[in-house]
Amino acid sequence: MRAYDLIKHKRDGGALTSEQVRALVAGYVDGSVADYQMAAFAMAVFFRGMSGDEVVGLTQAMLHSGIVVDLADVPGVKVDKHSTGGVGDKISLPLAPAVAACGVPVPMVSGRGLGHTGGTLDKLESIPGFKVDLPLTDYRRLVRDLGCCLIGQTKEIAPADKKLYALRDVTATVDCIPLIASSIMSKKLAEGIDALVLDVKVGSGAFMKKRDDAATLARTMVELGAGMGKQVVARLTSMEQPLGALVGNALEVLESIEVLSGGGPKDVVELTVELGAEMLVLGKVARDVADGRARISKSLQDGSAKERFGRIIEAQGGDRRVLDDVRRLPTAPRTLPVPAPRAGYVTAVDTEAVGIASMLLGGGRQRASDAVDPRVGLAVHRRIGDRVEAGEPLVTLHVADAGVDAAAARARDAFVIGDGPVPAPALFLERIAGGTA
Ligand code: URA
């Protein structure tokens, strides 16, 4: 079977068998299929799509390109959460310790920010000393002893996805439902979970701009999970504006600490509570979602989630004192307000542009090899539906030396200001679950 023939078959609209997909992925990992051939294949999938069986075949091939972590010796139902990526989406930081504090183990393998989206690993690394590249033996031990560990994709976890994702990122083949679904699910199924909650983002700051596409992506992932015997619940949530008020790595840690201290912006709290409630139900700790909400809210109010995060930070080499003294987080040398060009009401936000503004300041990366500056980002002062007067700040940039003018222009142009008020978009759009979940 030549890679050339498989690419051509896909290009011409044919379907590949599981064996053919497996052979292609195996060849890509061992180097006998070249980057340019895999890029051509990804582009053929982008235009032709994949059948359900092909997506299963691709997911299985990527999952088994590495090891599937065995967490059988950790008591309880292990549940993770994954977001398809957005702007200001720091939910994993308060969520994982809150769920662990409520008694459900959370094995969490996260990603880095790429393009306009932020990544949990970059945020965690802005906590001085925090290590995300722990060996799997430490990962297993911490999930067992602390109920949570927050690491990056190691070389053992779905290496084919790691290689393919980097290739897709530079060949304009990221925003493709079968490729996203198989990428996310191969990693999640490898990390040792029993069940999974997916936060599928929809809107101007998400990969999926349209609700129908997001629902198709969610359904594809729920079915992939069910096919592997895992319960998966997907929530479609709005990314029509940044989540919370702060965007940027250390800034998002700061906002997460507010949530873990019983405060924080309403949308960040609501999303943490809702996704956490779903996880507690899947983890068989809560009777139903209402009971789950009450338990997560209590853990945020009574300090138990914050205490758990402190233990996780310490175990992963970080300085837990940031939790009580946020001045220990890296801070940008200066701030710069971006004024509204006119008076009116915010009617829409180009959330992707807000994410790009943060990236231009150094908070994100254009290429996977770029370093990020943990100090920079934006504070967002106006949300959809809010009134603003001419000259009042829409956002405040937290800047170092890079990209200030370009970021200011992007941030200003991201806000559409109209004459009349509009309703704020709903945060929760749809729930998609398989079988018994
Ligand atoms: N996140 C992933 O892990 N993979 C994708 O393809 C897109 C988002």
Residues whose N, C-alpha, C, O or C-beta is under 5 A from the ligand:
A	BS01	URA	T84 V174 L179 I180 S183 I184
